[in-house]
Amino acid sequence: MANASDLCVKSKIKEAIKTQELNCAGDVFDALDSVINTCLTQGAARAKANGRKTVKGHDIFAS
């Protein structure tokens, strides 16, 4: 899968964390990259298992 810089906008992540009156450590982006890549990989596998070429929202959040 792609790198976090390809999937996430760091400034938007920092902004979202700032709204909680918190600071953002540098390792947050690597952690989010890992979570996103896992979700996308699992979602793609579920779509394929269901005979589809389109990943849907419920594929991402399915257990």
PDB file with SEQRES, HELIX, SHEET and CRYST1 records, atoms N, CA, C and O in Angstrom:
SEQRES   1 A   63  MET ALA ASN ALA SER ASP LEU CYS VAL LYS SER LYS ILE          
SEQRES   2 A   63  LYS GLU ALA ILE LYS THR GLN GLU LEU ASN CYS ALA GLY          
SEQRES   3 A   63  ASP VAL PHE ASP ALA LEU ASP SER VAL ILE ASN THR CYS          
SEQRES   4 A   63  LEU THR GLN GLY ALA ALA ARG ALA LYS ALA ASN GLY ARG          
SEQRES   5 A   63  LYS THR VAL LYS GLY HIS ASP ILE PHE ALA SER                  
HELIX    1 AA1 ALA A    4  LEU A    7  1                                   4    
HELIX    2 AA2 LYS A   10  LYS A   18  1                                   9    
HELIX    3 AA3 VAL A   28  ALA A   49  1                                  22    
HELIX    4 AA4 GLY A   57  PHE A   61  1                                   5    
CRYST1    1.000    1.000    1.000  90.00  90.00  90.00 P 1           1          
ATOM      1  N   MET A   1       0.839  -1.190   0.000  1.00  0.00           N  
ATOM      2  CA  MET A   1       0.000   0.000   0.000  1.00  0.00           C  
ATOM      3  C   MET A   1       0.885   1.254   0.000  1.00  0.00           C  
ATOM      4  O   MET A   1       2.112   1.168   0.033  1.00  0.00           O  
ATOM      5  N   ALA A   2       0.250   2.378  -0.037  1.00  0.00           N  
ATOM      6  CA  ALA A   2       0.944   3.663  -0.113  1.00  0.00           C  
ATOM      7  C   ALA A   2       1.462   4.107   1.254  1.00  0.00           C  
ATOM      8  O   ALA A   2       1.086   3.551   2.286  1.00  0.00           O  
ATOM      9  N   ASN A   3       2.319   5.105   1.242  1.00  0.00           N  
ATOM     10  CA  ASN A   3       2.829   5.698   2.480  1.00  0.00           C  
ATOM     11  C   ASN A   3       1.799   6.653   3.071  1.00  0.00           C  
ATOM     12  O   ASN A   3       0.870   7.082   2.388  1.00  0.00           O  
ATOM     13  N   ALA A   4       1.975   6.980   4.347  1.00  0.00           N  
ATOM     14  CA  ALA A   4       1.043   7.892   5.019  1.00  0.00           C  
ATOM     15  C   ALA A   4       0.970   9.233   4.301  1.00  0.00           C  
ATOM     16  O   ALA A   4      -0.094   9.848   4.237  1.00  0.00           O  
ATOM     17  N   SER A   5       2.100   9.687   3.760  1.00  0.00           N  
ATOM     18  CA  SER A   5       2.095  10.979   3.075  1.00  0.00           C  
ATOM     19  C   SER A   5       1.203  10.949   1.841  1.00  0.00           C  
ATOM     20  O   SER A   5       0.720  11.988   1.390  1.00  0.00           O  
ATOM     21  N   ASP A   6       0.990   9.761   1.299  1.00  0.00           N  
ATOM     22  CA  ASP A   6       0.104   9.622   0.148  1.00  0.00           C  
ATOM     23  C   ASP A   6      -1.359   9.501   0.574  1.00  0.00           C  
ATOM     24  O   ASP A   6      -2.253   9.801  -0.217  1.00  0.00           O  
ATOM     25  N   LEU A   7      -1.612   9.076   1.787  1.00  0.00           N  
ATOM     26  CA  LEU A   7      -2.969   8.807   2.250  1.00  0.00           C  
ATOM     27  C   LEU A   7      -3.510   9.856   3.208  1.00  0.00           C  
ATOM     28  O   LEU A   7      -4.723  10.047   3.293  1.00  0.00           O  
ATOM     29  N   CYS A   8      -2.643  10.528   3.918  1.00  0.00           N  
ATOM     30  CA  CYS A   8      -3.066  11.471   4.957  1.00  0.00           C  
ATOM     31  C   CYS A   8      -2.468  12.851   4.699  1.00  0.00           C  
ATOM     32  O   CYS A   8      -1.377  12.988   4.144  1.00  0.00           O  
ATOM     33  N   VAL A   9      -3.195  13.840   5.109  1.00  0.00           N  
ATOM     34  CA  VAL A   9      -2.685  15.210   5.061  1.00  0.00           C  
ATOM     35  C   VAL A   9      -2.256  15.555   6.486  1.00  0.00           C  
ATOM     36  O   VAL A   9      -3.087  15.747   7.373  1.00  0.00           O  
ATOM     37  N   LYS A  10      -0.936  15.629   6.683  1.00  0.00           N  
ATOM     38  CA  LYS A  10      -0.402  15.836   8.032  1.00  0.00           C  
ATOM     39  C   LYS A  10      -0.969  17.086   8.696  1.00  0.00           C  
ATOM     40  O   LYS A  10      -1.281  17.067   9.887  1.00  0.00           O  
ATOM     41  N   SER A  11      -1.102  18.155   7.947  1.00  0.00           N  
ATOM     42  CA  SER A  11      -1.615  19.394   8.539  1.00  0.00           C  
ATOM     43  C   SER A  11      -3.049  19.216   9.040  1.00  0.00           C  
ATOM     44  O   SER A  11      -3.425  19.796  10.059  1.00  0.00           O  
ATOM     45  N   LYS A  12      -3.845  18.421   8.333  1.00  0.00           N  
ATOM     46  CA  LYS A  12      -5.233  18.180   8.758  1.00  0.00           C  
ATOM     47  C   LYS A  12      -5.272  17.308  10.007  1.00  0.00           C  
ATOM     48  O   LYS A  12      -6.125  17.498  10.873  1.00  0.00           O  
ATOM     49  N   ILE A  13      -4.354  16.355  10.101  1.00  0.00           N  
ATOM     50  CA  ILE A  13      -4.275  15.502  11.291  1.00  0.00           C  
ATOM     51  C   ILE A  13      -3.881  16.353  12.496  1.00  0.00           C  
ATOM     52  O   ILE A  13      -4.491  16.258  13.561  1.00  0.00           O  
ATOM     53  N   LYS A  14      -2.857  17.182  12.316  1.00  0.00           N  
ATOM     54  CA  LYS A  14      -2.425  18.069  13.398  1.00  0.00           C  
ATOM     55  C   LYS A  14      -3.561  18.992  13.825  1.00  0.00           C  
ATOM     56  O   LYS A  14      -3.776  19.213  15.017  1.00  0.00           O  
ATOM     57  N   GLU A  15      -4.282  19.524  12.854  1.00  0.00           N  
ATOM     58  CA  GLU A  15      -5.405  20.424  13.129  1.00  0.00           C  
ATOM     59  C   GLU A  15      -6.493  19.708  13.931  1.00  0.00           C  
ATOM     60  O   GLU A  15      -7.042  20.272  14.878  1.00  0.00           O  
ATOM     61  N   ALA A  16      -6.802  18.479  13.554  1.00  0.00           N  
ATOM     62  CA  ALA A  16      -7.833  17.709  14.260  1.00  0.00           C  
ATOM     63  C   ALA A  16      -7.422  17.435  15.704  1.00  0.00           C  
ATOM     64  O   ALA A  16      -8.249  17.497  16.614  1.00  0.00           O  
ATOM     65  N   ILE A  17      -6.152  17.135  15.906  1.00  0.00           N  
ATOM     66  CA  ILE A  17      -5.660  16.881  17.265  1.00  0.00           C  
ATOM     67  C   ILE A  17      -5.642  18.182  18.065  1.00  0.00           C  
ATOM     68  O   ILE A  17      -5.949  18.186  19.257  1.00  0.00           O  
ATOM     69  N   LYS A  18      -5.283  19.286  17.407  1.00  0.00           N  
ATOM     70  CA  LYS A  18      -5.268  20.601  18.070  1.00  0.00           C  
ATOM     71  C   LYS A  18      -6.646  20.979  18.602  1.00  0.00           C  
ATOM     72  O   LYS A  18      -6.740  21.643  19.634  1.00  0.00           O  
ATOM     73  N   THR A  19      -7.726  20.565  17.915  1.00  0.00           N  
ATOM     74  CA  THR A  19      -9.075  20.901  18.382  1.00  0.00           C  
ATOM     75  C   THR A  19      -9.370  20.267  19.733  1.00  0.00           C  
ATOM     76  O   THR A  19     -10.278  20.699  20.443  1.00  0.00           O  
ATOM     77  N   GLN A  20      -8.604  19.247  20.085  1.00  0.00           N  
ATOM     78  CA  GLN A  20      -8.743  18.604  21.393  1.00  0.00           C  
ATOM     79  C   GLN A  20      -7.785  19.227  22.415  1.00  0.00           C  
ATOM     80  O   GLN A  20      -7.623  18.726  23.528  1.00  0.00           O  
ATOM     81  N   GLU A  21      -7.155  20.338  22.002  1.00  0.00           N  
ATOM     82  CA  GLU A  21      -6.184  21.060  22.829  1.00  0.00           C  
ATOM     83  C   GLU A  21      -4.997  20.177  23.195  1.00  0.00           C  
ATOM     84  O   GLU A  21      -4.517  20.197  24.328  1.00  0.00           O  
ATOM     85  N   LEU A  22      -4.529  19.396  22.208  1.00  0.00           N  
ATOM     86  CA  LEU A  22      -3.383  18.513  22.378  1.00  0.00           C  
ATOM     87  C   LEU A  22      -2.379  18.764  21.266  1.00  0.00           C  
ATOM     88  O   LEU A  22      -2.710  19.351  20.236  1.00  0.00           O  
ATOM     89  N   ASN A  23      -1.146  18.313  21.486  1.00  0.00           N  
ATOM     90  CA  ASN A  23      -0.105  18.386  20.469  1.00  0.00           C  
ATOM     91  C   ASN A  23       0.027  17.032  19.786  1.00  0.00           C  
ATOM     92  O   ASN A  23      -0.441  16.016  20.299  1.00  0.00           O  
ATOM     93  N   CYS A  24       0.661  17.032  18.637  1.00  0.00           N  
ATOM     94  CA  CYS A  24       0.794  15.830  17.818  1.00  0.00           C  
ATOM     95  C   CYS A  24       2.261  15.409  17.758  1.00  0.00           C  
ATOM     96  O   CYS A  24       3.102  16.165  17.271  1.00  0.00           O  
ATOM     97  N   ALA A  25       2.572  14.219  18.246  1.00  0.00           N  
ATOM     98  CA  ALA A  25       3.930  13.687  18.165  1.00  0.00           C  
ATOM     99  C   ALA A  25       4.191  13.186  16.749  1.00  0.00           C  
ATOM    100  O   ALA A  25       3.255  12.844  16.027  1.00  0.00           O  
ATOM    101  N   GLY A  26       5.438  13.145  16.359  1.00  0.00           N  
ATOM    102  CA  GLY A  26       5.810  12.734  15.016  1.00  0.00           C  
ATOM    103  C   GLY A  26       5.438  11.314  14.661  1.00  0.00           C  
ATOM    104  O   GLY A  26       5.206  11.010  13.490  1.00  0.00           O  
ATOM    105  N   ASP A  27       5.376  10.433  15.653  1.00  0.00           N  
ATOM    106  CA  ASP A  27       5.075   9.027  15.362  1.00  0.00           C  
ATOM    107  C   ASP A  27       3.592   8.765  15.104  1.00  0.00           C  
ATOM    108  O   ASP A  27       3.217   7.652  14.736  1.00  0.00           O  
ATOM    109  N   VAL A  28       2.754   9.773  15.292  1.00  0.00           N  
ATOM    110  CA  VAL A  28       1.317   9.623  15.027  1.00  0.00           C  
ATOM    111  C   VAL A  28       1.082   9.269  13.560  1.00  0.00           C  
ATOM    112  O   VAL A  28       0.209   8.457  13.251  1.00  0.00           O  
ATOM    113  N   PHE A  29       1.844   9.865  12.668  1.00  0.00           N  
ATOM    114  CA  PHE A  29       1.643   9.642  11.235  1.00  0.00           C  
ATOM    115  C   PHE A  29       1.973   8.204  10.838  1.00  0.00           C  
ATOM    116  O   PHE A  29       1.273   7.610  10.018  1.00  0.00           O  
ATOM    117  N   ASP A  30       3.043   7.642  11.418  1.00  0.00           N  
ATOM    118  CA  ASP A  30       3.385   6.240  11.148  1.00  0.00           C  
ATOM    119  C   ASP A  30       2.310   5.305  11.693  1.00  0.00           C  
ATOM    120  O   ASP A  30       1.960   4.313  11.054  1.00  0.00           O  
ATOM    121  N   ALA A  31       1.789   5.624  12.874  1.00  0.00           N  
ATOM    122  CA  ALA A  31       0.736   4.798  13.469  1.00  0.00           C  
ATOM    123  C   ALA A  31      -0.525   4.840  12.609  1.00  0.00           C  
ATOM    124  O   ALA A  31      -1.145   3.806  12.362  1.00  0.00           O  
ATOM    125  N   LEU A  32      -0.903   6.027  12.157  1.00  0.00           N  
ATOM    126  CA  LEU A  32      -2.079   6.153  11.289  1.00  0.00           C  
ATOM    127  C   LEU A  32      -1.858   5.452   9.953  1.00  0.00           C  
ATOM    128  O   LEU A  32      -2.779   4.843   9.408  1.00  0.00           O  
ATOM    129  N   ASP A  33      -0.649   5.536   9.429  1.00  0.00           N  
ATOM    130  CA  ASP A  33      -0.319   4.846   8.185  1.00  0.00           C  
ATOM    131  C   ASP A  33      -0.554   3.351   8.336  1.00  0.00           C  
ATOM    132  O   ASP A  33      -1.123   2.711   7.452  1.00  0.00           O  
ATOM    133  N   SER A  34      -0.117   2.808   9.445  1.00  0.00           N  
ATOM    134  CA  SER A  34      -0.290   1.378   9.702  1.00  0.00           C  
ATOM    135  C   SER A  34      -1.766   1.002   9.791  1.00  0.00           C  
ATOM    136  O   SER A  34      -2.195   0.008   9.206  1.00  0.00           O  
ATOM    137  N   VAL A  35      -2.534   1.794  10.520  1.00  0.00           N  
ATOM    138  CA  VAL A  35      -3.971   1.527  10.676  1.00  0.00           C  
ATOM    139  C   VAL A  35      -4.690   1.626   9.329  1.00  0.00           C  
ATOM    140  O   VAL A  35      -5.502   0.765   8.992  1.00  0.00           O  
ATOM    141  N   ILE A  36      -4.396   2.661   8.573  1.00  0.00           N  
ATOM    142  CA  ILE A  36      -5.054   2.856   7.278  1.00  0.00           C  
ATOM    143  C   ILE A  36      -4.693   1.732   6.313  1.00  0.00           C  
ATOM    144  O   ILE A  36      -5.564   1.194   5.630  1.00  0.00           O  
ATOM    145  N   ASN A  37      -3.419   1.379   6.257  1.00  0.00           N  
ATOM    146  CA  ASN A  37      -3.013   0.296   5.362  1.00  0.00           C  
ATOM    147  C   ASN A  37      -3.682  -1.019   5.734  1.00  0.00           C  
ATOM    148  O   ASN A  37      -4.084  -1.779   4.853  1.00  0.00           O  
ATOM    149  N   THR A  38      -3.804  -1.294   7.024  1.00  0.00           N  
ATOM    150  CA  THR A  38      -4.482  -2.512   7.473  1.00  0.00           C  
ATOM    151  C   THR A  38      -5.949  -2.490   7.061  1.00  0.00           C  
ATOM    152  O   THR A  38      -6.460  -3.478   6.533  1.00  0.00           O  
ATOM    153  N   CYS A  39      -6.622  -1.382   7.294  1.00  0.00           N  
ATOM    154  CA  CYS A  39      -8.039  -1.256   6.914  1.00  0.00           C  
ATOM    155  C   CYS A  39      -8.232  -1.431   5.416  1.00  0.00           C  
ATOM    156  O   CYS A  39      -9.150  -2.130   4.987  1.00  0.00           O  
ATOM    157  N   LEU A  40      -7.383  -0.807   4.623  1.00  0.00           N  
ATOM    158  CA  LEU A  40      -7.516  -0.899   3.174  1.00  0.00           C  
ATOM    159  C   LEU A  40      -7.234  -2.308   2.666  1.00  0.00           C  
ATOM    160  O   LEU A  40      -7.931  -2.803   1.780  1.00  0.00           O  
ATOM    161  N   THR A  41      -6.226  -2.946   3.220  1.00  0.00           N  
ATOM    162  CA  THR A  41      -5.891  -4.311   2.818  1.00  0.00           C  
ATOM    163  C   THR A  41      -7.019  -5.269   3.162  1.00  0.00           C  
ATOM    164  O   THR A  41      -7.402  -6.103   2.341  1.00  0.00           O  
ATOM    165  N   GLN A  42      -7.552  -5.155   4.371  1.00  0.00           N  
ATOM    166  CA  GLN A  42      -8.656  -6.024   4.787  1.00  0.00           C  
ATOM    167  C   GLN A  42      -9.923  -5.731   3.990  1.00  0.00           C  
ATOM    168  O   GLN A  42     -10.653  -6.654   3.627  1.00  0.00           O  
ATOM    169  N   GLY A  43     -10.187  -4.471   3.717  1.00  0.00           N  
ATOM    170  CA  GLY A  43     -11.353  -4.103   2.920  1.00  0.00           C  
ATOM    171  C   GLY A  43     -11.262  -4.644   1.502  1.00  0.00           C  
ATOM    172  O   GLY A  43     -12.249  -5.138   0.957  1.00  0.00           O  
ATOM    173  N   ALA A  44     -10.086  -4.553   0.907  1.00  0.00           N  
ATOM    174  CA  ALA A  44      -9.885  -5.076  -0.445  1.00  0.00           C  
ATOM    175  C   ALA A  44     -10.065  -6.587  -0.467  1.00  0.00           C  
ATOM    176  O   ALA A  44     -10.672  -7.130  -1.390  1.00  0.00           O  
ATOM    177  N   ALA A  45      -9.541  -7.263   0.543  1.00  0.00           N  
ATOM    178  CA  ALA A  45      -9.688  -8.722   0.624  1.00  0.00           C  
ATOM    179  C   ALA A  45     -11.159  -9.112   0.754  1.00  0.00           C  
ATOM    180  O   ALA A  45     -11.600 -10.084   0.142  1.00  0.00           O  
ATOM    181  N   ARG A  46     -11.910  -8.368   1.538  1.00  0.00           N  
ATOM    182  CA  ARG A  46     -13.332  -8.672   1.724  1.00  0.00           C  
ATOM    183  C   ARG A  46     -14.113  -8.444   0.434  1.00  0.00           C  
ATOM    184  O   ARG A  46     -14.990  -9.236   0.087  1.00  0.00           O  
ATOM    185  N   ALA A  47     -13.799  -7.370  -0.272  1.00  0.00           N  
ATOM    186  CA  ALA A  47     -14.472  -7.103  -1.547  1.00  0.00           C  
ATOM    187  C   ALA A  47     -14.184  -8.224  -2.547  1.00  0.00           C  
ATOM    188  O   ALA A  47     -15.091  -8.696  -3.232  1.00  0.00           O  
ATOM    189  N   LYS A  48     -12.926  -8.647  -2.628  1.00  0.00           N  
ATOM    190  CA  LYS A  48     -12.557  -9.742  -3.532  1.00  0.00           C  
ATOM    191  C   LYS A  48     -13.266 -11.031  -3.142  1.00  0.00           C  
ATOM    192  O   LYS A  48     -13.756 -11.763  -4.002  1.00  0.00           O  
ATOM    193  N   ALA A  49     -13.320 -11.306  -1.838  1.00  0.00           N  
ATOM    194  CA  ALA A  49     -13.976 -12.524  -1.350  1.00  0.00           C  
ATOM    195  C   ALA A  49     -15.461 -12.538  -1.702  1.00  0.00           C  
ATOM    196  O   ALA A  49     -16.060 -13.603  -1.852  1.00  0.00           O  
ATOM    197  N   ASN A  50     -16.046 -11.357  -1.831  1.00  0.00           N  
ATOM    198  CA  ASN A  50     -17.457 -11.238  -2.191  1.00  0.00           C  
ATOM    199  C   ASN A  50     -17.660 -11.065  -3.695  1.00  0.00           C  
ATOM    200  O   ASN A  50     -18.763 -10.751  -4.144  1.00  0.00           O  
ATOM    201  N   GLY A  51     -16.598 -11.271  -4.469  1.00  0.00           N  
ATOM    202  CA  GLY A  51     -16.694 -11.221  -5.918  1.00  0.00           C  
ATOM    203  C   GLY A  51     -16.873  -9.835  -6.501  1.00  0.00           C  
ATOM    204  O   GLY A  51     -17.403  -9.686  -7.602  1.00  0.00           O  
ATOM    205  N   ARG A  52     -16.432  -8.813  -5.768  1.00  0.00           N  
ATOM    206  CA  ARG A  52     -16.570  -7.435  -6.249  1.00  0.00           C  
ATOM    207  C   ARG A  52     -15.208  -6.844  -6.563  1.00  0.00           C  
ATOM    208  O   ARG A  52     -14.190  -7.273  -6.020  1.00  0.00           O  
ATOM    209  N   LYS A  53     -15.202  -5.868  -7.433  1.00  0.00           N  
ATOM    210  CA  LYS A  53     -13.987  -5.113  -7.733  1.00  0.00           C  
ATOM    211  C   LYS A  53     -14.065  -3.716  -7.130  1.00  0.00           C  
ATOM    212  O   LYS A  53     -13.209  -2.871  -7.390  1.00  0.00           O  
ATOM    213  N   THR A  54     -15.089  -3.481  -6.331  1.00  0.00           N  
ATOM    214  CA  THR A  54     -15.283  -2.186  -5.681  1.00  0.00           C  
ATOM    215  C   THR A  54     -15.269  -2.383  -4.173  1.00  0.00           C  
ATOM    216  O   THR A  54     -16.036  -3.182  -3.634  1.00  0.00           O  
ATOM    217  N   VAL A  55     -14.393  -1.650  -3.497  1.00  0.00           N  
ATOM    218  CA  VAL A  55     -14.359  -1.675  -2.035  1.00  0.00           C  
ATOM    219  C   VAL A  55     -15.408  -0.686  -1.547  1.00  0.00           C  
ATOM    220  O   VAL A  55     -15.426   0.474  -1.959  1.00  0.00           O  
ATOM    221  N   LYS A  56     -16.275  -1.157  -0.671  1.00  0.00           N  
ATOM    222  CA  LYS A  56     -17.344  -0.318  -0.117  1.00  0.00           C  
ATOM    223  C   LYS A  56     -17.033  -0.002   1.343  1.00  0.00           C  
ATOM    224  O   LYS A  56     -16.177  -0.632   1.964  1.00  0.00           O  
ATOM    225  N   GLY A  57     -17.740   0.979   1.870  1.00  0.00           N  
ATOM    226  CA  GLY A  57     -17.521   1.392   3.254  1.00  0.00           C  
ATOM    227  C   GLY A  57     -17.642   0.251   4.237  1.00  0.00           C  
ATOM    228  O   GLY A  57     -16.850   0.154   5.175  1.00  0.00           O  
ATOM    229  N   HIS A  58     -18.619  -0.616   4.038  1.00  0.00           N  
ATOM    230  CA  HIS A  58     -18.800  -1.710   4.993  1.00  0.00           C  
ATOM    231  C   HIS A  58     -17.676  -2.746   4.900  1.00  0.00           C  
ATOM    232  O   HIS A  58     -17.495  -3.530   5.831  1.00  0.00           O  
ATOM    233  N   ASP A  59     -16.919  -2.767   3.801  1.00  0.00           N  
ATOM    234  CA  ASP A  59     -15.755  -3.650   3.706  1.00  0.00           C  
ATOM    235  C   ASP A  59     -14.645  -3.182   4.639  1.00  0.00           C  
ATOM    236  O   ASP A  59     -13.912  -3.995   5.202  1.00  0.00           O  
ATOM    237  N   ILE A  60     -14.530  -1.890   4.795  1.00  0.00           N  
ATOM    238  CA  ILE A  60     -13.474  -1.318   5.628  1.00  0.00           C  
ATOM    239  C   ILE A  60     -13.715  -1.623   7.102  1.00  0.00           C  
ATOM    240  O   ILE A  60     -12.776  -1.938   7.834  1.00  0.00           O  
ATOM    241  N   PHE A  61     -14.958  -1.532   7.535  1.00  0.00           N  
ATOM    242  CA  PHE A  61     -15.260  -1.674   8.955  1.00  0.00           C  
ATOM    243  C   PHE A  61     -15.736  -3.059   9.356  1.00  0.00           C  
ATOM    244  O   PHE A  61     -16.046  -3.285  10.525  1.00  0.00           O  
ATOM    245  N   ALA A  62     -15.801  -3.985   8.420  1.00  0.00           N  
ATOM    246  CA  ALA A  62     -16.238  -5.348   8.744  1.00  0.00           C  
ATOM    247  C   ALA A  62     -15.138  -6.067   9.518  1.00  0.00           C  
ATOM    248  O   ALA A  62     -13.951  -5.860   9.266  1.00  0.00           O  
ATOM    249  N   SER A  63     -15.533  -6.892  10.437  1.00  0.00           N  
ATOM    250  CA  SER A  63     -14.545  -7.642  11.228  1.00  0.00           C  
ATOM    251  C   SER A  63     -14.167  -8.924  10.545  1.00  0.00           C  
ATOM    252  O   SER A  63     -13.348  -9.683  11.065  1.00  0.00           O  
TER     253      SER A  63                                                      
END                                                                             
